[in-house]
Every structure is written in C-alpha cells, then in structure tokens.
Amino acid sequence: MEKQITIALVGNPNCGKTSLFNALTGLKQKVSNFPGTTVEKKTGDTWLAPGIKLHVIDLPGTYSLYPKSADELVTYEILRSKAETNYPDLVVFIADTANLKRNLLLFTQVCDLGVPVILALNMQDVAERRGIRYNQQNLQEKLGIPVTGINARNREGIVELKKLILDESKRKTRQFYSLQEENQAMIAELSHITDKKNKYAALQYAINAAGLLSEKSKLIRDVFEKHQFDTNRFLEKEVLSRYQAIEEIITETRIKKESTKGSISKKVDNILTHRIWGLVLFLGLMFVIFQAVFSWSTYPMDWVEMGFASLSDWVSTQLPKGILNDLVVEGILAGLSGVIVFLPQIVVLFLFIAILEDIGYMARVGFIMDRIMRPFGMNGKSIVPLIGGMACAVPSIMASRSIENKKERLITILVTPLMSCSARLPVYTLLIALLIPDTAKWGPFNVHGLVLMGLYLLGFLAAILSAWLFKQFIKSEARDYFLMELPGYKIPVASNILLTIWEKGSAFVFGAGKIIVAVSVILWVFASTGPTENTNRVKSNYSAQKTELEKHNADETALAELELSYKSELLEASYAGEFGKLIEPVIRPLGFDWKIGIALLTSLAAREVFVGTMSTIYSVSGSDDDLDSIRNKMQHDKNPQTLQPSYSIASVFSLLVFYAFALQCMSTIAIVKKETGGYKWALIQFIYMTVLAYGSSWLIFTLLAD
C-alpha cells in the first residue's frame, strides 16, 4: 500500500525554505530574496522511494511561534495542534548557518511542541566566506536532533536529507525549555481548557489566544488573572533563557569564529543603505530600468507586430469572406496582437526585478524607504508590496501580511494598486507612442523611458499621499516599529531568473489572453451588429453615395475613403457604439470619446484589455487591407465633427493619468475583500481611486486643452 510522509519546512524569513521546497518537489515555486514572499503555505508531492510519497508544506518564514503578523500566524496554526489536518509527521527546520544563533530561537520553540525535527544547515558556503564554521557532529550531539548540511540553491545535500526523512529511527523530539514550578498549577488548568497534553504547547496556545474574543479566550484570561500571570514578563524570561542555552551550544560547536574585519558586504551596505546616496542610487537604478524597457524591446516588438500582421493577412486570405473571417481577424487576432506586442517590455521589466530580488537588494530598499514612508502611515516593510505592485497588485497585497501593525498593513493594502503594474505597461506604451516619436531623445536618453519613469513615480507619489490621508482617519493604538533582516548578498541563479520571467510572461499571455479573447469576441459581436433601423440607415446612405461615385467614375481613392467612412459609421451605429454614446457625456469633460468609453468599461476585467479593445474597435472600423499597428490607426483617427485628430496632447495625457490612478482590476477588488474580511475597504478603495482618477484626468485635460 502507498504510504505518505508529511513534512513541514519551517525557518526564519530568507533562510532558503522555498529553494528547498523546489529542490524536493521540483515544482515551479518562485524564489525571492527578501522577507514576505511566501505568505501562504505551499504544498507539493514527490516520491521518496517506491510506494512512499513525500508531501511537503512550505510555510511562511517567522521569527517566533508568538505570531505578530498574518503570515507568521499561518505557520503557528499548522504547528499548534496534532489535531490539525495538515499537522506534519516531521519538521525540517532550515537554518541560515551564518546566522545560526538567531535561527535556533525558533528551532527550540518548535522542538518544545513535541514534533520530530531535522535541522538542515543551509548556505554553509556563505557562512564559510564570513569565517563561520561548525562541527556538525558535535552540534548534533548537543542538540539531540539529526543535523545535515545542504545548499538548497545548488541542490547540494538533498539526497542525504531525503534519507534522513525516510529513516524513522532518526525522528527525535527534544525539550529545551523547562517551565517554572510555580506555573504548574496554572498550566494544568490551561491544558484542560486547550485540550493539549504538551505543557509548553498549552501555555503557548493560551498566550496567543488570550487576546481573542471567544468563550475559551475568556476562560484563559480568567486563569491568567487568578494566578497573576504576566505574559510579557514570561516571554522576556523565555527568550533570555533560550538564548543562554543557545549561546552555550554555539560556543561549544563553533570551530571557526567570524572575522572581525569589515566584510565587503558591509562596505557595500554602507553605500546602498545610506540615507542620501542609497536613495539616489535606487532612483538611478529605476531610471536605467525604464530606459531599458523601451530600448531593449524595440526590435522584438517590431517582430511580434509584423508576425501578427502577416498572420492576419494569411488568415484573411485562407478563410472564406464572411462572419467567421471577420471574427477571427477583426476580433480575436486584433485583440491579442494589441497586447502580446508588449510582452518584450514586460520580460525586460521582470528581468531586472528578478535580478534585484535574487541578489538581496530589495531588503535594502525597504531599509532606505522606511524613513520616507513612516510619516505617511507605512514602514519599510511596505516597500515589498509597493515594489511588487509594479508587477501585480494581487500577490503584493497578499505579501502585506508580513507587516505586523494592522493599521500600516491596511494602509499598504489600500494604496498598493496605485503603483503602476505590468498590466498598465501596454497602455502606457501605446499612449506614450501616440505623443512622442520613437526617435525622440533628450541628450543620450530615450524620451519614452523618461515619460514612463515619470508615470511610475506619479503612482508612487499618489500612493504615499493617499497613505498619509488614510493615516489621519484610520485609528490604531498598536505600537509602531520596524524590523527587517538584511540578507546576505548572493550571486543570481540563472534558473531562478529565467523561471521568474517565464512565470510572469506566461501569466501575462495566458492569464490576460483568456480575458482578451473573451472580451474581443463579445466586443466584436456588439461592434458588428446594431439596431436594425440604425444599420439600415447607414447601409442605405452608403449605397447611395457609392452609386453616385461610380456614376461619376470616381477613382479608387475616393471609393476607399467612402468604404472607410462607411465602416466607421456602421461601428458608431452598432450596439457598442450606442452604449459608448450613452456614457460619452460622463467622460467628455476628460477629453474622451465614445470609443475610449467602451475601452474604459472593458478594462474593468483587466487594464491591459484597453489595448485589445482599441485594436478590435479600429480593426472593425478599418479597411480590409489595413494591417497597420493599433498605434498608427489611432494616430490617423480624426473627429468626424471637427476633422481634428481624436487624440490630442491634452486627451492622451488625460488618459494616461486616468489609467495611472483608476482601479480597473476585478482580481484586486476580490483579494482586498479577502484580506480585509469584507467588502467595506474594497468598496472604499474602488471609490477613492475612481474619484482620484476622474478628478486628476479632468484637471490635466482642462489645463492642457486651454
């Protein structure tokens, strides 16, 4: 019969748990070199031996089993009771060898719960470079727990670890902390209330549950009061006692002491975390990234654009003329090409972000930004969700669970969507290209990159100002403090970088692609059909004008212009056009016409759908042989009343600002509702961002139009 062994990977943040998870299971789990990445437990399966399956749970990093943040709570809840569904048969505790003393605090707490533990010493190469080495056999004897060395990033020591997991004779428990005699009567009562035989587990559960609102919590508080138990004083004593024992073990097992000379990493940190130069370097790095986003992706974008043009031309000639031909060419291919053409830029952006994460720079950014963000109701840990918001707001909002202060976490959740995500990048690129020629330079710099960086900075500025406003209204009595570990610098692993790019790129193509195809098909149907009275009128006028031109032997140019005008009028008379006209009065003060109105509404599914929608609209209204890019079609579009370009400087800047601020993402609304426990804050967020977008867009259009 098949046998399953369940193990939990436990450790401090940034100790290599997720790298080990990948090494054990082979699953494509993203690795990031800063705290707060794994915010929910991840699971995977592999085979240890024939008939023996290994079920692996990757738990969020934590420093203690007295959780102060939502991600730490996930780890505690899995380990707190053997009655839990996912309770492991064995804990593999991953420790950063270079910071073993700090790591062993949590290790001893986990051991005291009575669960079998294996200690995996990770990143021994980093410790060696810092002059730190331990006698592994001696350490194992002192701890009374199996110890093995691994390098999770390079897959070293994994075979030996699997053998230890498989060997049931190696599964040992150990008690490190002895509870004081005067607490025994109280613990006996708590064991009865909590149904826990393990004394330390019972007391730990009671301390964590005492602040909750439940009948059991009230009983616990009564017991604490009866025995005059001071939880804060107990926790202080526990930590001091554990560290005393750990210090003895470290002293007796360390065979090479850390060098007292300043390391290279410390010298680098003195520059990268400097209160002035650190910020200057960060902004300079962002500047280089946004320059590269445009410069490096030019040729791949041209290839994608030409490829879709050729594909559309080929499909148009292969399929018989009619509804199916129009649906595929004007609906599906036009919608997809308008978005996939921007994939090279997204790949370049994630290439830089992945490298910065892998080398350990992101934690330094949090340290730098803490001084800046604290007056605005956030702290340095908020930079992880905010920077992550440049990729996608959904996982970034989940990453806010690492923020201990509830007020700061809520504020971070509310303002993170103001950071320009990758879904906005296609919209920005298209609209910037409408305004600025590809050859535009400012000295040696690409003007496109400068404008793009300005939009990202605009989003960040809006985020911190909005945070400051929320700080005034959201009340909290929790203490405000900031604690973030600066991980050691690491050489980027190519497989991690490529994996990140593949995951983000494929998520963009396949995730957005499904939505875009669905929206494009629906939009094509509504754009190709309309009220019979309207369409008959347009067709009748077209027939009359065509007959008149043919009667006077008009040239091909005049007939082509009539055909283009006919398709444009037919689109305006369609159901999509009718709906666009209905909402046009609301958006006209922003400089938007009914076509943009349709795109704004379809963008509620996902922001990048804007480009696909515009591609579909202009494909439906364009001539049969018009295979120009969506940018060229929009550049040549004119207002039928004024005969002026539909996209002026004022209207394009207005649209850019609207997309910079508007919350057009159903997934973000859903995750905010989940993280905040209801629709209240999700609704507040949607309303304030919509008002901000509309007001800012109106102001920009009014100023520039004059």
N, C-alpha and C positions, 0 to 999 in steps of 0.2 A: 504494500500500500504506500501511497505517496505521503511523505512527511514534510511538514513545513516548520522552519525555524524563523521566528520573527525577531529582528534586531532593530534597535533604535540608535541612530547616530546622534550623539549629544556632544556639545562643547561650547566654548566661548565664541562670540562672533569672529568671523575671519580666521578660523583655525583650520579650514580645509574640509569641512563636512561635505559640502556639495561636490567637491572634487572627488572625495572618496565614494560618495554616492554614485557618481558617474563611473568610477573605476570598477565598482562592484556590480552594477546593474547594466552598464553600457547605455543607459538612457541618455537622451539629449537634454540634460538639465543644465541651464545656464549657470556659469560661474562668474561672480563679480567680486572684486577685491575691496569691498567696503561693507560695513555692518548694515543690516536691514534689508538684504536682498531676499533671503528666504523668510517669508512672513507667514507661510502656512506649511503644514507638514506635507512632504512629497513622498510618494511611495513607489517602489519598483520591485520587480522579481527577477531572480536569476537561479541557476541550478548550482548547488554546491557539489553534489555527487548524484549518481543515478538514483532517482526516487526521492531525493532530498532537495526541496525548494527553499531558497532564502528570500524572505520577504523583508525588504529594507525600508525603514521610515527615516527620512531626513528631516530632523526637527530644527526649528529656528535657533540661532545662537542666543545664549543667555549667560549672564554672569552669576546668577544665583537662582535658587528654587523658591525665592520670595519675589514673584514677578512684579515689575513696576510698569510694564508696557504690554500691549496686546500680543506682540509676537512672543515675548517671554512666557505669557500665560499659556500659549499653545503647548510649549514644551512641558510646563508644570502639569497641565491637565492630563497628558499622556502618562506621566510617571507617577502620579499621585496615588493611584489605586490599582491593585491587581484585578479589580472588578471591571476596569475599563476594557472596551472591546479591543483596542489596539495595544494593550499592555505587552511589552516585549518580553521574550524569553531571555534576552541578553541585551545589555547596553554596550555599544562600542563607543568609548569616550575618546574623542580626538583632541589631542593637546598640542599646542604650539610649543615645540621644545625650547625655543628661545625665550618663552615667557611661562615656563613650567610652574613657577611658584604661584602666579595668579591663576593659572588654569586649574591647579589642584584644589582650590577652594570649592569650586562647583563639583569637581570629581568626588571629593569626600562627602559632600551632601548627597550626591546620587548613590554612592555606596551605602550610606546610612539608611536609605529607603529599603534596603534588603534585596535589591535586584542584582543578579550576577553582572559583573563589569569586566571588560577588557580595556586596558589603556593602550591606545595607539599613539606613539610619539611621532608627530608629523613635522615636516620642514626641518629635519635634522641638518640638512645642508646649510640652511640659513643660520642655524644656531652655531654650526662649526665656523662659519665666516665671522661670527661675532665672538668667537673664542669660548663657546659654551659646549660642554660635552658631559654626558652622564654615563655611569656604569649601569648598563641596562639590567644586568643580572642582579646587581646589588639593589637597584631600585625596586625590582620585582619582589625581592625578599622583604624589603622594608614595608612595602605596601600590602603584601599578601594577596596581590591581584596579578593576573597574567599581563605582561608588558611586551609589546612588539614595536619595532620601528618601521615606519612607512614614509613614502614620499608620494602623496596622492596625485599630485600634478603629473608626475612622471610614471605613475603606475608601479612604483617600486614597493616591494614588501606586501603586495596584495595577496599573493599565493599563500604566504605564511599566515597572514591574517585570516584567510578562509579556513585554513587548517585549524587554527585556534577556535574559530566559531563552531566548527564541526565537532571538535573534541569536547564532549560533555563533561569529561573529568576535569577540564580546566575552568569550568564555570564556578567561580567562588564569590562569596559575599564577605564583607568586612565592615565592622562598625568602627568608626573613627572618633565619634564624639559621644562622650558619656554625659547623660542628663543628670543634673544635680539631685541629690537625695530629697531635698525639700520640695521638689516638684513632683515627686512620685504620686502622691495622693491626687493632685490636680490632673496629672496625665492619665491616671486610671479612669477618672471621670470623663476626660476627653476621648479616651479610647472607646468608652461605651457610647458616647454621643456620635462619634465619627465612624464607628464600626471598623476601626483599624487596630490590629494587634501590634504592629510595629510602633513602638513608643515615639520615636522621632517623627515618623510619618504622621502620627496622630497630632502631635504638637504643631508640626509644620502646617498641616491642613487647617488646624484651628486658628493659627495666626493669620493665614491667608484669607480664611472665611469670616473672621471676626467683623470685618468692616462691611460685609454684605447685608442686604435686607432679606432675611429669611428666618423661619422659626428656629432652625438649627443654629444660625448665627447668634440669635438672641440667647440661646442656651449657653453657647460658648462664651459670650461676653459676661453672662452671669457667673460662670465658673471662674473666669479671669478675675472678676471683681471679688468674688468670695475668697480667693487665695491671694489677692493683692498682687497679681502678676503683671509686671511692666514689660510689654513686648519689646519696646525699643531697647531697654536695658539688657534683656535676654539676647537680642540679636547682636548687640555690641559684644557681649561676652562670648557668644558662639563664634563670631568671626575672629576675635582675638585668640581664642583657644585653638581654633583650626589652624590659623597661621603660625602659631607657636609650634604645633606638631609638624606642619609642612616645612617650616624652616629647618627643623632638625633633620628631616628626611633629605631635603635639598643639600644641606651641608655635608651629610654623610655619603651621598651618592654622586655628587658633582666631582669630576676628576679634572676639569679644566675650567678655570674661572674666567669670567667675562673681562675682556681687556678694558683697562681704564682710559685708554686713549680714545679721543673723539673719533667715531666712525665716520665714514664717508656719508652715510645716510643722514646722520645728524647734521653734518655740514650742509647737505642739500636741503634738509628741512629748515635750517636757519634762513635760507633764501626763500623757499617755496611757501613757508608759513609766515613770512614777515608781514607785519600789518599793512605796509605800503607796497613793497616790491612784490609780495605774494599776490596781491590783488592786481597789480599792473601786469604781471606775468600771466595771470589767469585770463584777463581781458585780451592780452596779446594772443594767447593761445586760441581763444574763441574767434578772434579776428582771422587767424590763419585757417581755422577750420571752415569758416563761412566762405573765404576766398576759394578754398579747395573744392567746396561743394559745387561751385559753378565751373571753375577752371578744369577740374579733372573729369567732369561728367559730360563735357560738351560733345565729344565725339561719340561716346556710347548712346547719348540721347538722339543724336542725328541718325545713328544706325537703326535704333528702335523705331524712330519716326518713319524712316524710309522703308523699313521692313513692313510696318503696318500699312503704309500707303500701297506697297506692292501687293500685299495680301488682299487688301480691299479691292484693288483693281482686278486681281486674279479671280476672286470670289464673284465679283460683279459680272465677269465675262463667262464664268462657268455655270452659274445658276441662271435659270430662265428668268426673264424680266417679270416682276410681279411682287406680291406681298412678301414672299419668303426672301427674295433678293434684297428688298428694301430693309426688312427686319434685320438680317444678318449684317449688311454693310452699314446702314444708317443707324441701327440701334446698337447691336452687340459690339461689333468691331470698332465703331466710332467711340462708344463709351469706354471700352477697355484701352484703346490706344491713347486716349486723352490722359489716362492715369499711369499706365505702365511705362510711358515715355519718361516719367520722372523717377523710375526705380534706380537708375545710376546715382542720382543725387542722394537718395536715401541710403544706398550702400556706402557711399563716401562718408556720410554723416555718422553712420553706425560704426564704420571702421575706426574713426577717431575716438568715439565714445568707448568702444570696446577696449582699445589700447589703453586709454586713460584709466579705465576700471581695473584692467589686469595688472598694471604696474603699481597700483596703490595710490594714485594721485587724487582720486575722488574724496577720500577721507581728509586729505589736506585741504581740499576746497571747503569742506564743512568746517574745519577749524578756522580758516580765513574768514568765512562768511558769518560765523557766529556773532562777532562784534557788530556787524552790519545789520543782521536780521533781528537781534534781540530787542531793539527799541520798537520793532514792528510786530511784536507778539509771537515771534518764532525763535528757534535757536538753530545752532549749526547742523543738527540732525535733519532739519527741514530741507537742507540743500539737497539731500539724497532724493526725496520725491520731486523737488523742483527741477533739478538737473535731469532726473529720469523722465519728467514731463516733456522734455524735448523729444523723447521717443514716443511715449504713450502715457496718457494720464491714468489709465486704469491700473496697471501694476504699480505705478508710482504712488497712487492713493493708498493702495494696499501696503506699500513699503513704509507708510507713515506710522504703522503700528509700532515701530521701534522708538517712537517719541513717547517718553514716559508721561509728560504733562498733558492732561486731557484737553486743556484749552489750546495749547500750542498745536496739538495734533489736529484738532477740529479746524483751527485757522489754516493750517497747512493743507488740509483736505479741500477747504473752500477756495483756496487761491491757486492750487496746483494746475487746474485746467487753463489758467491764463498763460501759462508757459506754452510757447508755440511747439506743438507736437509734430511728428513726421507727417500726419495727415494734412496739416496746413501747408507743408512744404510744396506740394504740387500747385496749390492755389497761389501761394506767394510767387513761385517761379513763373507761372503763366502771367500773372498780373504785372510783375516787375518787367517781364519781357515786352509787354504792351507799351510800357512807358519808356524803356531805355534800350537803345540798340545794343546788340551783342558786342560791338567793338568799343563801347564807351569805357574810357579809362580815366582814373584820377591819379595821375602820376603812374607808378607801376602797378596800381591796384585796380581790380575789376570793380566797376561801379555796382554791378548786380550784387556782388558779395557784400559791399558796404551797406546797401539798402536792406539786404536780408539780415545782416547782423543788427541793423537798427530796429527791425521788426522784432527780433528775439529780445533785444534789450527793452523794447517797449512793453513786451509781455511781462518781463521780469519786473520792470518799474511798476506796472499796473498791479502785479501780484503783491509786492511789498506795501504799496499804498493801500490796497484793499485790506491787506492783513492788519495794517495799523488801524483802519476804521473798525474792523471786527474786534480788535483788541479792546476798543473803548466800550463795546456793547456786550461782549461775552465775558461773564464774570466767573472767576475761579479763585479758590483760596489755596490751591496746591502750590507747594514751593517750586520755584523756578530754578533749575540748574541744568548744566550741560556736561555730559561725559561721553567722549568718543575716543576709541582707541585708534592710534595711528599705526596701521600695519606696516610691516617691513616692505621695502621696495622689492619687486620681483620682475624678472625678465618675462615679457609677454609670451604666452604659449600660442603658437600659430593655430593649433587646433581649436583653442578656445575662441580666438578672434574670428576664425572662419565660421565656427559654429554659431556665434552670435549674429554675424552678418547673414548667414543662411536662414536662421530662425526669424530675424526681423524682416528680411527681404521676402521670404516665403509667406510670412504672416500678412505682410502688406499686399502681396499679389493675390494670394488665395483668400485671405480674410476680406479685404476690400473688394477683390474681384467678384466674389459671390454677390455682394451687395450691389456692386456697379452693374453687373449683368441683369440682376432682377430689376433695378431701378431703370436701366436703359430700355429694357423690353417694355415695362409698364409705360414709361415716358414716351417711347416710340408709338405705342398704341394710341395714347391720348393726343400725341402731336400729329398723328396721321389720320385721325378721324375727328369729326366735329358735328355740330348740329346741322342737319340736312339743309335748312334754309340758308345758313351762312356759307357752307361749302358750295352749294348750287349757285349762289350769287357770285362767288369768286370764280368758279369754273365758267359761268356764263360770260362774265366780263373778259376773262382770258380768251375764250373762243372768239369773241367779237373783235378784240384787239389783234389777235393773231390773224384772223381773216382779213382785217384791214391792212395789216403789214404785208401779207402775202399778195394782196390785190395791188399794192404799190411796189411790188418786187423789192422789198426791204432786204438788206444784206444780213449775213449770218450774225453779225454783232448785235444788231437790233433785236433779232429773234432770241438770241441768247440772253440779252438783258430782260426781255419780256418773260422768258422762262424763269429766270432767277426771281423776278418780281412776283410772278405767279406763285412760286413755291413759298416765298416769304409771306404773301397774303394768305395762302392756304394754311400755313402754320398759325398765323395770327387768328384765323377763324376756327381753329381746332379747339378741342376741349381744353388742351393745355394752354392755348392762347387765351381762351375765355377766362380760365382760372387765373392766369397771370394778370390779365386786365383787371380782374376783381380786386387783387391785392396791390395793384400798382399805385393807387392813391396813398397807401400807407408808406411805401418805400420811395416814392418820387422825391420827397424832400432830401433824401440821401443821395440823389443822382442816379437811382437805379430804375431800369425799365422793367417791363413785364417778363422779359426773358431771364433777367437776373433774379426776379422774384421767384420764378419756378425753381431755379438752381438753389436759392436760399432754402426753400422748403424741402427739396430732396436731400439737401445737405444735413438735415436733422438725423438721417440714418447714419451718415459719416461724412466728415468735412470734405474728404477727397472726392466725394461723389459730385461736388460742384463742377470739377473739370470734365468728368464723364457726361454730366448733364448738358453742359455747354457744347460739348462735342456732338452729342446727339441732336440738340436743337439746331445747330448750324449745319449739321450733315443733312437733316431733314429739309432745311430751307435752302440748301445749296444746290448747285447744278450737278448733274450726274457725273461729270468728269472732274469735279473739283476735289482734288486729293491733297489740297494744302493742309498744313497743320492747323490746329484749332486757333493758335496764336494769329496766324495770317488771316484766318476768316474773321476773327474778332477785330483785327486792325482795320480791315476794309469795310466793316459793317457801319452803316450810316442810319441816322434817324430819318424815317420817311417824311416827317413833317418839316424838319429844319435842314435836312440834307447834310448835317454836320456829323462828324464821327460820333458813334454811340458811346465810345469810351474815351472821355477827355481825361486830362490830368487830374481834375477835381474828382470825377466819378471813380477813377481807378484807385486813387489814394483813399477815398471814402470806403471803397470795397475792401481794400487791404486792412484798414483799421477795423472794419466790421468783423472780418474773419479773425483778426488778432484777438478780439475780445469775446465774441459770441460763443456760447456753449452749444455747439451743434454736434452732439455725440450721445446717442441713447445709451451706449455702454457705460459712459462716465456717470450719467444720471443713475443708472442701475447700481453701480459699485458704490457711489456715495450713499445711496439709500441703504445698502447692505452694511457699510462701515459705520454709519451713524445711527443705525437701528430704526429708521423710519423715513418717511417722505419729507419731513419738515425741512431739514437742511438741504436736501436735494432740490426742493422747490425754491428755497431762498437763493440757492446758488444759481439756478437757471434764471430766475427773475433778475437778480442783480447783474449778472453777466449780459443778459439781453438788453437791459436798460443802459448799461455802460457802453455796449457795442453801438446801440442806436444813437445815443447822445453824442458819443465821440465821432461817429461817422457823420452825423448831421453837422457838427461843428467844423470838421475838416472840409466837407463839401461846401459849406457856406463861405468859409474863409477863402478857399481856393477858387471857387466859382466867381467870386467878386474880383 
